[in-house]
Amino acid sequence: MKHSQPLVIGNWKMNPISLLDAKKIFSEIKRSQKKFSGTSVMIAPPAIYLPDLSRINKNTSIQLGVQNINPLPSGAHTGELSLPMVQEFGATFSIIGHSERRGNGETNDEVALKVVSLLKHRITPVVCIGESERDEAGNFFVFIEAQIKSVLSQVPKTRYKDIVFAYEPIWAIGTGKNATIDDIMEMQLFIQKVITKFASRTTANQIKILYGGSVHGGNAGLLFQSGALDGFLVGGASLKPTEFLAIVTATTI
Ligand code: PGA
C-alpha cells in the first residue's frame, strides 16, 4: 500500500477553446478544493491560459503547470516556450513525453533533456511512459524499461524522488479502455524494479507513480484501491469538473 500524499493531475490538452470556458472550469474545481485537502491537485491547461488562471489561483493548494517545455532558457526556437517564461506565470510542473508528443517524434533523449532542465529549475517533471500495445511475449516491458532508463541515466540519483512517472498505456488513452488492476499492479512493480536497479528500493518507493488512460469518476476508486498507485493523470475527464472532482475524491484518504 502506498503512503505518500495522492496526486491527481488534469491534462487539458488543447482544450477548452476559449479563455472564458477555461476560467469557468478552473473556478468550479477551485470552489471544491476544501473537499480534496488530502490529495494534491495539479492542472496543466494550454499555456496561453496560464497567466489568467494563475491570477485566479490565489489562496489555493492547486498547482498549475504546462504540457510541454523547451529545455533551453531562450533563443531562436520558433513557437517554443522556456522554463523561466512559464515559471514567471506560475507553472510548478510540466508534463513531459506525453504519447501524443512522442507520436509526433519526441524521442527518449529529448524527454531526458527536458527532465534534467526542469529539475534544475525546481519544476516537477511528470514523465509519461507507456506502450502502444501489449504483446504476449511481454516485449512492451523492454520498451517501458528503455523509456525509464533514458531519463534516470541523465539525472543525479538524489533528484530521482522529484520525478513523477505516469504510466499511460497508449491504447487506453481517450479510448474508454482501461488497463486492468492486475496490469497496473504488475507495471507498478516493474517500474519500481527498474528504478531499484539504478538506485535503492527506498528511492524507488519515494517516486510517485500515476496511472492515466480513460480514468473517470466511475473507475478511479477501484483503480486507486489496488494500492499500487499514487494517483492519476487525467485527460478528457479533467475538463468536466464533476468527473474530475469525483476522481480526486476517490483518492482522498
Ligand atoms: P484520457 O487521457 O484520460 O482522456 O484517456 C489521458 C492522457 O492522455 O493523459
Residues whose N, C-alpha, C, O or C-beta is under 5 A from the ligand:
A	BS01	PGA	N11 A172 I173 G174 T175 G212 G213 S214 V215 L233 V234 G235 G236 A237
